[in-house]
């Protein structure tokens, strides 16, 4: 009996020995939390002592290369395309002027180096190549729309409403429409399907792959037949841009609306009145000439503006007196402006004898075919643009028949919408460069509520026609005056440090902001960069990290006389400062993301980046985590999140670096934390021990039972 009790005690002791480690893991430990100082001692890593040993070369470098490329490798902004070298002397003064004011421009004639089925496609592929590599904005086609010069593209767009019953392709001119939009829309393929019919599948299916309808570049044409004609148009452009004849004509607009129909009554004066009431009134003085049906009575304009009757004498005399901008709305053919009365308001003969000397106008002709510059040289548009020092600085008109809808009193369809949106872009959106205003008005039309109805699309021939028919004769980059130009005020009155982010607002000497002003920076060591202000005149740019650099700045823009200023950069003598730094949560687990928040500033060149150095488990090695201020940013608050970290003891420090490459290190005793192993790790250990323990108990029981069985068997044998 005593022996059996001893064996039971022995068995229980063995079980306790096996399970004791399990209890030690399960029972929680209540030891005090380490304070920050104790944790640091536990890590045995004093970061402040190793700061001098940190190799700054191991930190990510500042991207000076990309910043300097902006200043030394200016992208090409404008192409002037000529037929051959005989036109080079004519365009050279324009190219030099554009480059002087900061629009980097080159003249090209070697289109034969590019692939294409014909000359027009080779020229377009050349434009596409420069758009891809330089993101060009402007293209001037310096030559007439002749196959031997700078050809125009003819696109399949039949006038089925006009030629119903005729056999297909019986009249080339009724099925194919010319357009320079081909050189502006660079995304569409404009594929001819191998049969020479450009745009046919787009016409039949509205394919956005063939013609995307969204312009990538702004295109204009000087329709010169020879270098002399080109030279005359370019000289007029240069005199205009350099404001060689300053006067009140620069602040005047002429609006003329005729009668498109008596039955039903269609008064284009509705359109011209809408334009002056909504766009012109706050910017310019104007004269409104009207001829109307009894269904419309024009509104008397306010003081300093005029209302008059529209006839040949009034329109011709007003144009010759000098206006910056002109719109005529009615009917037309290549040789005249007219309306439903068939009165001749202005002719191509009048254009040849225009007397607005040194006061050329931007003319918008909301009529048919007055800019048919692919058919000889006698259209009104071509004659006005070719006048040596009068006529037009830019002419926007239909190269073929254009369309309007009757009863379009909301002015939202076809011709009326095209004209309304052009002047909206020009005045309201402040897109005073004539090429930009034209092509952006096409985009506005495509985005309009009317056009986005299910029943309207580019599959409709009249919609396609109006988008393709309105083209620009003139330099697309020219900025049109709406007031007498004055000088820009000096925005560089402060102190400018190497690497500084500069933020300015460009204003004229009367303290008016200058929308989209252009600033061209030059230095003796070869820097040349152009920066544009936004619609409100605000401009922001970061200077290279170079001291004692003398910058010459030419400011040009809307209603500005080119104005020069300069400034010099001085050294950044200030170290960056880290004012606050936080980490949360305070006791992260393996399930938490660890967030860091830092506030830092530098009053000279500005903070370039905040760099987190993260040390683990008493190691002097560290991982690098960086938060960057881009070239056009000057943030003071920086936030960084590290994804779930593995268990261990961590220390960290912050490095603040400015754009002059000065650094400040920040470390405090509290910059430590520990991530404990998760309970699941212990659970695995516990489970393993329990399995081993249970297996041991089972084996022990089995062993005891076997021995007991042997003993019983022995006793049976004895009996």
Order of alpha helices (4+ residues) and beta strands (2+ residues): alpha-alpha-alpha-alpha-beta-alpha-beta-alpha-beta-beta-alpha-beta-alpha-beta-alpha-beta-beta-beta-alpha-beta-beta-alpha-beta-beta-beta-beta-alpha-beta-alpha-beta-alpha-alpha-alpha-beta-beta-beta-beta-beta-beta-beta-beta-beta-beta-beta-beta-beta-beta-beta-beta-beta-beta-alpha
